[in-house]
Amino acid sequence: MVKYEERLDRVFRALADGTRRALVERLAMGPASVTELAEPHGMSLPAIVQHLKVLEEAGIVTSEKVGRVRTYQLAPDALSVAGEWVGRQRLPAEQRLDRLDVLLAADPGTHRRPDSKES
Amino acid sequence: MVKYEERLDRVFRALADGTRRALVERLAMGPASVTELAEPHGMSLPAIVQHLKVLEEAGIVTSEKVGRVRTYQLAPDALSVAGEWVGRQRLPAEQRLDRLDVLLAADPGTHRRPDSKES
């Protein structure tokens, strides 16, 4: 259980910074090199590398070095530990509304009125 | 936009601590006084009050003082800003699987096999 708590500590701490969140948003669209990740931030490469290190230690990103280029990507299930914890803390009434939202958005066809007919 | 980023900073920083997460878990079950919240932690009241202050500044809990008793409760939509941000960062394939999970869990009746009959 300690490991789970530690992982949550690290993930939430990693996300408590706007630059690191922007890096995650970029990597959610696909893998990128350090240079590509640094570009929009106007930060030095070492500063970006430091942020990426925090994300990697939290298990949010992974990296791979091919030749001289290190590429980062979002880890599979990168944020699921955080998402699941947050999802469990909603008040019961909110949870019911959330489920309804998802149902209506994902599968409107099953929610037709009882008097409508299938052809 | 700054306000939104600042709120995310505070919410994620507030959640990066096991005691504060335990307080949120307790308050998701219903309002409680400081004394009730302190009990399971074996911490001093001032230490718990300090954690509750961090949660309140992040907009996660609200408090109300009646007479000499201050009662805390989870704020409506307490963690939705964090949950929504996390939800958006999943890889596209994961998002589809998540929606399927919720559908199956929330409304199994609409997913019966086509050859089953309603009575």
HADDOCK unambig.tbl for C-alpha pairs under 7 A between the chains (distance, minus, plus):
assign (segid A and resid 5 and name CA) (segid B and resid 18 and name CA) 6.48 0.50 0.50
assign (segid A and resid 8 and name CA) (segid B and resid 16 and name CA) 6.75 0.50 0.50
assign (segid A and resid 9 and name CA) (segid B and resid 16 and name CA) 4.31 0.50 0.50
assign (segid A and resid 9 and name CA) (segid B and resid 17 and name CA) 5.75 0.50 0.50
assign (segid A and resid 10 and name CA) (segid B and resid 16 and name CA) 6.85 0.50 0.50
assign (segid A and resid 12 and name CA) (segid B and resid 12 and name CA) 5.04 0.50 0.50
assign (segid A and resid 12 and name CA) (segid B and resid 13 and name CA) 6.40 0.50 0.50
assign (segid A and resid 12 and name CA) (segid B and resid 15 and name CA) 6.11 0.50 0.50
assign (segid A and resid 12 and name CA) (segid B and resid 16 and name CA) 4.86 0.50 0.50
assign (segid A and resid 13 and name CA) (segid B and resid 12 and name CA) 6.41 0.50 0.50
assign (segid A and resid 13 and name CA) (segid B and resid 13 and name CA) 5.67 0.50 0.50
assign (segid A and resid 13 and name CA) (segid B and resid 16 and name CA) 5.21 0.50 0.50
assign (segid A and resid 15 and name CA) (segid B and resid 12 and name CA) 6.12 0.50 0.50
assign (segid A and resid 16 and name CA) (segid B and resid 8 and name CA) 6.74 0.50 0.50
assign (segid A and resid 16 and name CA) (segid B and resid 9 and name CA) 4.31 0.50 0.50
assign (segid A and resid 16 and name CA) (segid B and resid 10 and name CA) 6.85 0.50 0.50
assign (segid A and resid 16 and name CA) (segid B and resid 12 and name CA) 4.85 0.50 0.50
assign (segid A and resid 16 and name CA) (segid B and resid 13 and name CA) 5.20 0.50 0.50
assign (segid A and resid 17 and name CA) (segid B and resid 9 and name CA) 5.75 0.50 0.50
assign (segid A and resid 18 and name CA) (segid B and resid 5 and name CA) 6.50 0.50 0.50
assign (segid A and resid 25 and name CA) (segid B and resid 89 and name CA) 6.00 0.50 0.50
assign (segid A and resid 28 and name CA) (segid B and resid 89 and name CA) 5.57 0.50 0.50
assign (segid A and resid 28 and name CA) (segid B and resid 90 and name CA) 6.39 0.50 0.50
assign (segid A and resid 28 and name CA) (segid B and resid 91 and name CA) 5.72 0.50 0.50
assign (segid A and resid 79 and name CA) (segid B and resid 86 and name CA) 6.59 0.50 0.50
assign (segid A and resid 83 and name CA) (segid B and resid 83 and name CA) 6.08 0.50 0.50
assign (segid A and resid 83 and name CA) (segid B and resid 86 and name CA) 6.02 0.50 0.50
assign (segid A and resid 83 and name CA) (segid B and resid 87 and name CA) 6.81 0.50 0.50
assign (segid A and resid 86 and name CA) (segid B and resid 79 and name CA) 6.59 0.50 0.50
assign (segid A and resid 86 and name CA) (segid B and resid 83 and name CA) 6.02 0.50 0.50
assign (segid A and resid 87 and name CA) (segid B and resid 83 and name CA) 6.81 0.50 0.50
assign (segid A and resid 89 and name CA) (segid B and resid 25 and name CA) 6.00 0.50 0.50
assign (segid A and resid 89 and name CA) (segid B and resid 28 and name CA) 5.55 0.50 0.50
assign (segid A and resid 90 and name CA) (segid B and resid 28 and name CA) 6.32 0.50 0.50
assign (segid A and resid 91 and name CA) (segid B and resid 28 and name CA) 5.59 0.50 0.50
assign (segid A and resid 99 and name CA) (segid B and resid 102 and name CA) 6.89 0.50 0.50
assign (segid A and resid 99 and name CA) (segid B and resid 106 and name CA) 6.43 0.50 0.50
assign (segid A and resid 102 and name CA) (segid B and resid 99 and name CA) 6.98 0.50 0.50
assign (segid A and resid 103 and name CA) (segid B and resid 103 and name CA) 5.99 0.50 0.50
assign (segid A and resid 106 and name CA) (segid B and resid 99 and name CA) 6.99 0.50 0.50
assign (segid A and resid 110 and name CA) (segid B and resid 110 and name CA) 6.57 0.50 0.50
